Amino acid sequence: MRPGDLLLDYDRLDEVLSQQQREYRLAQPFPHVVIDDLLPLKAVRTLVSRFPTNVHDPDTGSEDVNMEGGKPAQYRKGFLSREGLVDIAFRRVYWELNNGPFIEFLEQLTGIDGLIGDPYLLGGGVHESLNGGFLRVHADFNRHGNLGLQRRLNVLFYLNESWQKTYGGELELWDEGLTACQASIAPVAGRCVIFNTTSTSWHGHPHPLRCPEGVSRKSIALYYYSHNPDEIPPHETLWQELPGEL
């Protein structure tokens, strides 16, 4: 891929390494960083214009899931992981984010060696939440069923131009004891959020969206794995119900 074909500004990523590497590792409630305007607005607009319409179709995308006891773990939120069902513009993003230069950036930022991208996009790809939708606070599944590797990082890119604060939808990062939200991140266009995934990296957007019909919370999610000799036993997504939730 020629330098002119790259979506991301790798000089900018070098600046992030020099200025925010230490901050990343010390961030609370768990290591994370927010990088604004990493995905150019022109690319965001192209992706939005070609956003798939079948994200919420159970034959192609995903359905809402429930917690034990029947309460919804997520509502009006879907994802589409099948690469062959999205436009080439999305596949190009996947290819670049799973390519060597970006993975090397992630390794240097986080201190996690031997990161591997996910060619299956298990649980990743295109995500969308509709008006009234939410995603309860949770810790992600920690073992890839096909690769047998431990999940280490989440990388999220938001595609929401002109997103209003009144819409809600902030990504919340909660402390290990689930006593307080320690970071709240608006899902604005071009913003990238990177964070470590562990069995206590509690996160979600747990409050129902208040956006107008026809507006939705759009994102791209990619996950990264490695062999970890200290890995804990595998578990599925660990959903949490916070006080006062529906």
Disulfide bonds with the S-S distance in Angstrom:
none
